[in-house]
Amino acid sequence: MQTATLGIDRHFAGVASAMVNTSQQVGGSIGTALLNALAATAFTDYVQARCGQLRRPESASSAAFEMPGHDRVSTEPKISGP
């Protein structure tokens, strides 16, 4: 921390230190998000290459999952009534 605030007037040392801390926190968050996105993409590519092509449901809110060669499976509960 001393190196980051080297040459800063003592009056502004607190502000400079806060800026260094904030920059480290934001940089860490962005780095983590970037690594997570890269890992998710690599995992998706790996699974698709090894398990065949999966088709996406019609919409993101669809309660069905489709896979080539299989019937459509619904996760919606079946209601039986009078």
C-alpha positions, 0 to 999 in steps of 0.5 A, a space after each residue: 500500500 505504501 508504494 501505491 500512495 508514494 508521492 501523495 501529499 499527506 493531506 490526500 493519503 486517505 483518499 489515495 488509499 481508498 482509491 487503491 482499495 476500490 480499484 483492487 476490489 473492482 479489478 478482482 470482481 471483473 477478473 472473477 467474472 471474466 474467468 467464470 465466463 471463460 470456464 462456462 464457455 469451455 465447459 459448454 463446448 466440452 459437453 456439447 462435443 462429448 454428448 452430442 448436440 443439445 437443442 435449446 427450448 423454444 424460450 428461456 422460460 420453457 419448462 421442457 428440455 429437448 434432446 435428439 432422439 428422445 421424446 419431449 419431457 415436461 417438468 410441469 405438474 399434471 393436475 387431475 381434477 373432477 
